[in-house]
Amino acid sequence: MNMHSASLGFSEKVIFSLRSLYEKYGYSQYKMSKFEEYDLYARNKDFLISDSVITFTDTNGKLMALKPDVTLSIVKNSKDAPDFVQKLYYNENVYRVSKGSHAFQEIMQVGLECLGMVDDYCICEVLMLAAQSLCCISENALLDISHLGLISDLLDQVGIPGYQKAEALKFIGEKNIHELMALCRNCGVSKENTGILRQLVSISGDPETVLPQIKALLSGIMNTASLEQLERIAYALKGSEIYSMVRIDFSVVDDFHYYNGIVFKGFVYGLPESVLSGGQYDKLMQKMKRRSGAIGFAVYMDMLERLENAPTEYDVDALLLYESGSDLSAIQSHVKALTEKGCSVMVQRQIPENIKYRCLLKLQNGEVKILEGTP
């Protein structure tokens, strides 16, 4: 199916598909107010995609904010229950600066959260749902996975001081090897350890290729618990339909003060930036006085506007031609069969001018013949 062939309502269709997907796995919809006390966001600005927040003063004098994020509200308002897992999803409007327009917008954000006794199964399930979420957007998608605990441990091991770790993390995320090496020199990191860090940041690819390389690189250098967890989770996805989408890439990072463990980003063909982002955020939970663990992700619906507005290769997947006197029920039957396959169909007596179609079909004597392309 050409995902652009029916761009009208594309975002709405994606939202409906995501909701159905999450409910199928036992996630309950979480609904919330449009605003929170500003202090919640002021104390956690580094957790937000954008630190620009729209504020107003309530009738009682409290400074309030239009909600720029959903996760913070869920953590604040949900029950702290570390002995079981709360599985929640949301589709809520947030109010922040859009990556596309660089101006404040009301943006629909869809995502899910697992709060509580998060174990390896929960992590695998969230990764699987993240990959399937990408499939709801495009057939051409990738899910890049990293382990922030492993990166943090390695930075400690090679001798990057704590006050420089955020800077190192920034360079790792940008794959800025030059600045990362300069930071290592300034911190007195040995050439051997600098080389190890450089190699780790440069490695990227499918788990079966990459994980043995990482294991050999870090052998005898540091605690292997983080690497072993990454292996368990990556190989647990093996054999699933989403495994071919999975890559290990240690340039996927996030803020050490909020995130730990597995972190990930999702990409679709046609967009230069991630359309999905998530990870374990136990440190945020601890900061907000919670005993529970947590993992989740968000799909940034404003990014889909770029896909909707992108030039399309085809106007329609199938152009079905029919002759005068054709059986109406036969036409309807063939249209239904094509649309159920996910194809968009235009029915015409003759080929319109300037129409771009993937395949050309003709109904003759109640049967469809393929004249061009493949339906």
N, C-alpha and C positions, 0 to 999 in steps of 0.2 A: 504493500500500500504506500502511495506517496502521501506523506504526512501533511504536505502543504496543499493538497488538492481540495481540501475543504477547510480553508483557514478560518472561515467564519465560525466562531464558537470553539476554536481549538482548545483554548485554555479551559473553558468550561467542561469540555469532554475529558481533558486530562484530570481535572479535579474530581469528576464523577468516577473515573477509573481508579484513581488513587483511594478514594473513600471506600469503594467496593473492595479493593485489594486489602486494605487494612482491617476492615470489618470481617473479612473472610478468615483472618488470623486472630480474631478475638480482641481487637483493639476497639475501645469505646470512645465515642466522640466527646471531646472536652470543649465546653463553651465558656467564654469569659467576657468580662466587661471590656469596653473599648479603651479604658484608661486605668492607670495605676498611680499611686503616689510617686512623684518624681524621684524621691530619695532612693527607690529601688534601682532605678537606672543610673543615678548619679554614683552609687556605690559599686556598680558593676559595668562601667562604661567600656572597659576593655573587652567585655564579653559580647558587646553589640557589634553588628556589622558596620554601623555608622554611629558615631557618638553625637550626632545632631538629633535632638529630641524636641518635639513640639510641646510646649508647656502652657498651662493656664492656671489661674487661681480659682479654687472652688469657693462655694458660698460660705464655707466655714473657715476660709483663709488658708487652707492647705494648698501647697503647690502640687498640681497634678500634671500628668503627661499622657498624651495620646500614645497608645501602646506601640513601641518600635520593635518589640520582640515578644515571642510567645513563651519560650522556655522559662524565662525568669518568672513569669506570672504563674505558670504551672507549678514550678518548684515552690513558690511562695504560698500558693493556695491549696496545694494537694496535701494529703495526709502523709506524715513520715512513717512509713511502714517497712522496715528493713527485713522482715521475715517472709515477705512474699513479693510478687512483682505486679505493679500496676501498669497496665498496657493502655496507653491513651493515644488518640490521634486528634488532629485539629485541622480545620481550614478556617482561618481567621484573617481579617484585615489588619495589617499593621501599617504604621505611618512613619515613613523614613525616606531618606534620600535614595532614589532609585539608581542602580548602576547604569541603567540605560539612558535616563534623562538628566541625571545629576541634579534633580530638583525633588522637593518633597512630593510624595505621592501616597495615595491609599493603595496598598499592594496586598493582594491575596497571597497568603503563605500557607502551605500545606506541609504537614510533617507528623512525626510520631515520637513518643517518648516511652521508654521503659524505666520505671523508678522502683527501687527496692533491692531485692536479692538478685542482682545482675550476675549471671554466670556465663560460661562460654557458650551455652546454648542460646541465651538471650542475645549475645553479641552476634552469633551466626545468623539468627533469625532477623535481626535488624539489618545486617549486611545484605542478606538475601532480599529483604523487602526494599532496601535502598536500590539494589540492582533492578528489581522488577519495576520500581517506580520510574527509573530511567527508561525502561522498555515501554512504559506508557507514553513517553514523550517521543522517543525515536528508536528505530531499529539499530542505529549506529551509536553505541554508547559505551563508555568505559567507567569502571569504578576503581579508583586508585586508593589503596589501603596502606597505612603506615602504623607505627607503634611509637607513641610519644614517650612511653616509659623507657623503651630501648634507646631512643635518641638522648633522652635526659641522662640515663646511666652512662652512655658513651661519652657525653660531654664532661661528666664528672670524672670519668676514668682517664680521659686524655689530658685533663688539667685545665679545662675552661672554668674560671671562677664563677660562682653563683651570680654575681652582679653583671656578668657578661653573657650569661646564657640566653637572655632574651634577644640580644644583638646577634648571637650565633644562630639562633632559631630563625631570625628574620632572613639572614643570608642563606640558610638552608632552604627555606621556603621559596626564595627567589632563584635558587640554584646559582647563586652568585659565588662561584668558587674563588674568584680573585679576592674578594673582600673577606671571605671565610678564612682563606689562607693567611691573609694579612692579620686578621684577628688572632689566629693561632700563634703567629710569630710574636705579636705584641704580648700575648699571655705566656710566652715561654714554653709552648707546647713543642715536644720533640718532633724531629722530622718524621720519625716512624709513626708516631701517633697522628700527626697531621695527615700523613698519607692514608692512614686507616679511615679517618673521618672523611677525607676527600673521596675515597673509593665508595664508602657507604652512601654518600649523598649522590654520587654519580650512577649508582645501580638502579635500574628500573626495568620491569618486565614481568612476565607471567611467573606465578609462584614456583612452579617446578624448576624453572631456570634460575631464578633469583635467590630463593631461600638457601640452596646449597652453597652459593657464592658467599652469602652473608654469614652463614654458619662457619665456613672456612676462614673468612676474614676476621671474625670475632672470637674464634676458638682460643681459649686460655686467657683472654684479655679481661672479660667481665662476666658478671652473673648472667646466666643464659635463660632465666625464667621468662623474661619478656619475649625473647626470640622463640622459645618453646611454645608460648601461648599464641604467637603470630602463626607459627607452623600449624598448630592444632586447628586453628580457626580457618586458615586458608585451605588446608587439605580437607577439612570437613565440607567445604563447598564443592570439592571435586566430584564430578559426576552429575552435578546439577546443571540445569540449562543456562545458568548465569555464570558458570565458571570461566567461560571464554572471555567474559567482560572484565575479569578481575586482574589488576596489576598491582605489584608491590612497588611503591615509590616513596622514598623517605623524604622527598621534598614536600609531602603533605604533612603540614604541621599546624599547630594552633597554640593558644596562650597556655603556658605552663601553669599559670595561676588558677586556671579553671578546668583544663583538660588533663587527662592521663590515659594511658592504655591506647586502645585502638582508636584511630582517627581516620577519616576517609572523605573523599570528594568525588562527585559524579560529573561526568562531562558527556555532552552529546555533540554529534557532528553539526557544524555550522555555528557553534558558539565558542568564542575564545576563552571564556571563563567558566568556572564550575556552575552548574545549575542546581546542584545538591551538595550539602555539606553536613557532616555530623561527626559524632565520636562519643567517647566516654567522658563524662564531666563530673566525676566524683569530687573533685576539688571544689567545684562550685557548690555542690551539695554540702560539703563540710563548711564552706564559708558561710552558707546560709543556715548553719546549725542543724543539718540533717545527718542522720546516721545511715541513710539509704545510699546505695550506689545508683548510677543513672547512665543511660546511653540513649541517643536519639539522633534524628536528622531533620533537616528542613529542605523543602523544594522551593526554590525562589521563582515564583510564578512571573515576576516582572521580567525575568530573563527570556521567557517564552515569547514576549512581544517581538524580540529580534527575529525569532524563527517565523512568526506570523507575517512579519513585514519583509522577510527575505524574498528575493526573486525566486520563482518556482520554475522547475524544469518542465512540469506539465500542468495544464489547466485541469485535466481530468485523467483518471487512470484508464477508463474504458469509454470509447465512443461507440455506441450501438446504433447502427443504421437499420431502418425497417422500410418496407415497401407499402404502398397504398393497399389497403385491404388486409393487412396482416392481422392475425388473431391477437386481440388486446390482452387476453389472459396469458398468451405465450410470451408477449413482450414483458408483462409484469412479472412472470415467473422467472425469466432470465435476469431481469434487473434485480430481483430479490436474491437470486443465487450469487450474483456478483457482489452486491452490497454486504451480504452475510460473510463473504470472504474478506471484507475490509476495503474493498475497492469503491472508489467514487465512479458514478456512471452518468453519462449524458446520453439521452435518447434523441435522435434526430432523423429526419427523412434524408437529408443530404449533409455533407461535411461543411460546417460553418467556416467562414473565412477566419484566418489567424488563430485557429484553435490548436493547442498543443496537447496531444493525447499520447498515452503510453502504448495503447493497443487499439486497433480498429476492428470492430466486429460487425457482421451483417446477419440479420435474421431473414432466412429464406425457407419457406415451407415449414415453418415452425421450429427450425433448427438454426443454431448460431454457428456461423463460419468465421474463422479468424482470418482477416485480410492482411493485417500488419501487427507486429509486436507480439507480446505475451500477456495475457490477462493475469 
